[in-house]
Structure formats: C-alpha cells, structure tokens
Amino acid sequence: IKTLPRFHREVEQALATLPQVQSIHAISGEYDIIAMLETDDGSGLNELIDEIGLLEGVERTTTSVILATKLER
C-alpha cells in the first residue's frame, strides 16, 4: 500500500479496524505498508482490496497472492 504524504498513521489505523487484516508491516521502498489479508474466497479478497483502495490516504495498492508457504518460523 502506498500512502499519500502524512497519511501513513491514518491508513494504518483504518486497516486495523478491518477484521480480515491479519497483520500490518511498515516497509521501506516504493510502498509504505504491507497488509497481510485473509478472506474466504477470491470474491471476498476483491471486495476487500477495493475497500482498502477507497481508504482516505491510500494512493495505490499492489496485490500479491501467497500460493504456498515454504517455511514459517
């Protein structure tokens, strides 16, 4: 998630209210936040991504789907 300048905290707070958001990570680079999401199906994921994109302060999003977890400690 890329936020507009000075909206980072507000976007984090809005994401934290969404029950499908499992974790929120601050990152360096082109984007500002990674949010790990969990939904029941692709349709739910699509709706959630649209909802996140409409949050005040969100400039743009990019989505990657985890196909398999190879190692988690």
Secondary structure, 3 states (H helix, E strand, C coil): CEECCCCHHHHHHHHHCCCCEEEEEECCCCCCEEEEECCCCHHHHHHHHHHHHCCCCEEECCCCCCCCCCCCC
